[in-house]
């Protein structure tokens, strides 16, 4: 089992529990925690060994880049180059189950960037627990959806039971609010591209009717 397991209030996360998770993350822990799209595996951006562990857990190739979770647009601007057009669009959509593909800045370690395109995926989740962690951490979380190769989990409890032995921290909410996989928007060019139709895609299309599929 994980060395630290905490059940948090979904809408009012307990401050002392958040602090325990943050201390573990800063020490290099890999956490399983809830976001708006489902459970995710996460670690501090600065912890290269933890990022390596996440890749091993998910069996990801080196070229597969991971997503940043940020708590605000201020973080986004630090780690990605955001055009005025992209900034306005993101501001209208966040928080929510949306992944924005953007050119990475030099603040992003090379092991967290798509090596071919020099891009990164950034999200601002609509989840109180995830946002509480991000606000106290004050830096982005490297994150990726927690799933198995065959993805046969029928309940969140089954997923937690499967991942608990191989992570350091498990955070569970007292209630579940999951939208499903994120909608992915490529904002690396002036003309945005819809890469994946996921949760709340209609909200994205309403805000950005010019999107190309």
Buried (B, 14 or more C-beta within 10 A) or exposed (E): EBEBBBEBBBEEBBEEBBEBBBEBBEEBBBBBBBBBBBBBBBBBBEBBEBBBBBBEBBEEEEEEBBBBBBBEBEBBBBBBBBBEEBBEBBEEBBBBBBBBBBBBBEEBEEBBBBEEBBBBBBBBBBBBBBBBBBEBBEBBBBBBBBBEEEEEBEEBEEBBEBBBEBBBBBBBBEEEBBBEBBBBBBBBEEEBBBBEEBBBBEBBBEBBEEBEE
